Amino acid sequence: MKNLESLKAWQELSSHVKELKNTTIKQLFVDNKRFSKYSFKVENIMLDFSKNIMEEKTFSLLMALAKEANLPAKIEGMFGGEKINWTEKRSVLHTAIRNFESKPLVVDGKDVMSDILTVRKQMHSFVESVRSGEWKGVTGNRIRHIVNIGIGGSDLGPRMVCNALKNYANDKLNNHVCDVHFVSNVDGTDITETLKSLDPQETLFMVASKTFTTQETMMNAKSARAWLVSALGKDAVSKHFVAMTTNIEAANSFGIESKNCFGFWDFVGGRYSLWSAIGLSVACYIGNNNFEQFLKGAHAMDLHFKNAPLEKNMPVVLGLLGVLYNNFFDADSHAVLPYDQYLELFPSYLQQGDMESNGKSVDFDGNEIAYQTGPIIWGRHGTDGQHAFYQLIHQGTKLIPADFIGVKESLNKIGDHHQVLLSHFLAQTEALAFGKERSVVEAELKKEGKSAGEISALAPHKVFKGNRPTNTIILDKLTPYSLGQLIALYEHKIFVQGVIWRVNSFDQWGVELGKVLAKTILEELKEKKTGNHDASTSGLIKYLLD
Ligand code: F6P
């Protein structure tokens, strides 16, 4: 197989971008059809990608790159259950766990859909019993608080979604049926602070761990169990603990009965597991109907990704634009800027989704990669981000492509808040793209009565070069369905980029080494020994032990 840099489209892009760098977004907007050419809708999500440094030729070369990289076949392979996670010999089927077509999907001679539907039903009746109050704690109280104990994909997804869908967690009386809490960090402060306000009689722990071996999660689960047992006795565990895991045996040894274990499978990666049993806290929080809508939204995006032509395929377009800046404009990072308070955790969720997937430097064939792969993902909700780091995006020396995500209709209509929020949302991408020229700055300063000397001293500081690329993504409204679509959109964007960069987006060997070294150091800390390390690590151990 040819390497990426020797593909025809890659080489053409490379020489084309040399010329493209002399063009600005402002010049490109001389074409007044640019918005209609470069924006489209998928159900209730709109993407405007016209404010990119991209000519027609750039776009067609990006599409040619996708074809030359066999993207359509790779998409089919993923949906069809091919073992595209080849380093772990696993299929990648998070799309199956939100599939609502009644067709079998055979993997290794087995219909995985029937297992998926069995767990979906099990979750459904569990959620019903918790929300109706039928599920009782050991003292006969109903459950008012759920504590999800997990980390990484077993935490970030459910945490982000519960926060984003707060508005959908109320019952008819406008009360939360149950509240959710998340404990992830091994720092004892996390669990201690969470448990402080909780009544064990009304608390249900959900131990979310694909492997049921993750140190942080196991430690937190054991501390939670000790807290519960000291208040309510040993028998309380079966009524106050459930598990979501592929390792039912380990959950049983922890004291959780099989009937209270919600299974999933190796073909669901941790950071893609939100749609499986790992979403149980979400389902309990927002109820079965909303959870089903959430899965259906993601499924709708799956169908779009699978069936839409590349040019009108939202994850494909976003993925390829990311490649353009990452590989041809030397952009190291990509900002995700949601203009909706409910999406405040979206950037941190996406950090794992994207960086754990595409932070790789070895290709399909095990060769060291010579080009850039996954960017640094970061961001913060607007307008808070504006008052924190936007200065650097506008006037710094780095090119930071950004996705602005907003909603047409607010869920909280108070006065003019939403219009003000939208005005910032729109103004930022306008300012980033078109900037402010020196002549305009000088004219303004003159009007303010500044002297010639003052004008020439101040003007350079007030110039905005513009030409900062952005995508604008607008949801009609934040609903369980549209959130499902949005998350799946980004999941598939990550996949598209992984295909182009020829990396396995579904393993995560890079998190292993630190875990192994920590085991040795833990023993040393317990035994008060400095061990055999480099001078810095030994010095630090000694400092902490003294
Ligand atoms: O960070 C590494 C990782 O393996 C993630 O991919 C995963 O989401 C997380 O740890 C938690 O793993 P588990 O669900 O097995 O506890």
Residues whose N, C-alpha, C, O or C-beta is under 5 A from the ligand:
A	BS01	F6P	I151 G152 G153 S154 A208 S209 K210 T211 F212 T214 T217 G270 R271 Q508 V511
